[in-house]
Amino acid sequence: MNKLALLGGVLALVSLTPPTYKTYHNACFGYRIDYPADFRPEPEPENGDGRHFLSPDGQAILTVFAGYAAAENGLARRRQVARANWQAQRATFDQPTRTGYVLSGQVKGRIFYEKTVLKRNTLTTFVWEYPAARKAALDAVV
């Protein structure tokens, strides 16, 4: 058998192996999220609202957090703040959903993807940030 063909077959199998995940459960707000097992969880803040997870090289970041929707317009206000944070003119996807919203785009060579869900007067948000050069690999995880 051709060594190059064998190597190609092994590489194809490796690239088809799905990533493994761990689950983070937030005790304060009761939400759960799966994150890549090789990401390093940072300590929770004192208020216990969420956590940051870093890729092994520190270039990709998953941030999760929650808070109470202070008023009936809490979701709209959160979306407005998110747009401002991401310089919304660079958002390529800005879509309300039945229970929240999704924003995505690029800022300074980094892709961002933010999703917020309103459930029982609680806004739960997760945000991915990663280099555009890693789009193919991380879009599959996001």
C-alpha positions in Angstrom: 0.0 0.0 0.0 1.2 3.5 -0.8 2.4 5.2 2.4 1.0 8.5 1.2 -2.4 7.0 0.8 -2.3 5.4 4.2 -1.3 8.7 5.8 -4.1 10.5 4.0 -6.6 7.9 5.3 -5.4 8.3 8.8 -5.6 12.1 8.6 -9.1 11.8 7.2 -10.1 9.7 10.2 -8.5 12.1 12.6 -10.4 15.1 11.1 -13.7 13.2 11.2 -13.3 12.5 14.9 -15.9 14.7 16.7 -14.7 16.9 19.4 -15.3 15.9 23.0 -17.2 18.1 25.4 -17.6 18.9 29.1 -20.7 20.5 30.6 -20.6 23.6 32.7 -23.6 24.0 35.0 -24.2 27.4 36.5 -25.6 27.0 40.0 -26.8 30.6 40.4 -29.0 30.7 37.3 -29.4 27.0 36.5 -28.3 27.0 32.9 -25.9 24.5 31.3 -23.7 24.6 28.3 -21.3 22.2 26.7 -17.8 23.4 25.8 -14.8 21.7 24.1 -13.1 19.5 26.6 -9.7 21.0 25.8 -10.8 24.5 26.7 -9.7 25.8 30.1 -12.4 27.1 32.4 -11.5 30.4 34.2 -12.7 31.0 37.8 -16.3 32.1 38.2 -16.7 35.8 39.2 -17.8 36.5 42.8 -21.4 37.1 41.6 -21.5 33.6 40.1 -23.2 34.7 36.9 -21.0 32.8 34.4 -17.5 31.9 33.2 -14.9 32.3 30.5 -13.4 29.2 28.8 -10.1 29.5 26.8 -8.7 27.4 24.0 -5.3 25.7 24.7 -3.6 28.5 22.8 -5.8 31.3 24.4 -6.9 32.5 21.0 -10.5 31.3 21.2 -12.8 32.4 24.0 -16.2 31.2 25.1 -18.0 33.5 27.6 -21.2 32.5 29.2 -23.3 34.6 31.7 -26.8 35.3 32.8 -28.7 38.0 34.6 -32.3 38.9 35.4 -34.2 40.9 32.8 -34.9 44.0 34.9 -37.9 45.2 32.9 -40.1 44.0 30.1 -37.7 45.6 27.6 -34.7 43.8 29.2 -34.1 41.7 26.1 -34.2 44.7 23.7 -31.8 46.6 26.0 -29.4 43.6 26.1 -29.4 43.4 22.3 -28.8 47.2 22.0 -25.8 46.9 24.4 -24.4 43.8 22.5 -24.7 45.7 19.2 -22.7 48.6 20.6 -20.1 46.3 22.1 -19.6 44.6 18.7 -19.7 47.8 16.7 -22.9 46.6 15.0 -22.0 48.0 11.6 -19.7 45.0 11.3 -22.4 42.5 12.2 -23.1 40.3 9.2 -26.0 38.5 11.0 -28.3 40.3 13.4 -31.5 38.3 13.9 -34.2 38.3 16.6 -35.4 34.8 17.5 -38.6 33.7 19.2 -36.9 33.8 22.6 -33.9 36.1 22.1 -31.4 37.2 19.4 -28.3 36.2 17.6 -25.5 38.5 16.5 -22.4 37.5 14.4 -19.7 39.2 12.4 -16.1 40.2 12.5 -14.2 42.9 14.3 -10.4 43.4 13.8 -9.9 39.9 12.2 -11.8 38.1 14.9 -15.2 36.4 14.5 -17.8 36.9 17.2 -21.0 34.9 17.7 -23.4 35.9 20.4 -26.7 34.3 21.3 -29.0 35.4 24.1 -32.1 33.6 25.3 -34.9 35.0 27.6 -36.4 32.3 29.8 -38.4 32.9 33.0 -37.2 36.5 33.3 -33.6 35.5 33.0 -31.3 36.5 30.1 -28.7 33.8 29.3 -25.9 34.7 26.9 -23.1 32.8 25.3 -20.4 34.5 23.2 -17.7 32.9 21.1 -14.7 34.9 19.9 -12.0 33.5 17.7 -9.5 34.4 14.9 -11.0 34.5 11.4 -8.2 32.2 10.4 -9.8 29.4 12.6 -13.3 29.9 11.1 -13.6 26.4 9.6 -12.6 24.6 12.7 -14.5 26.7 15.2 -17.7 27.3 13.2 -18.3 23.5 13.5 -18.1 23.7 17.3 -20.2 26.9 17.6 
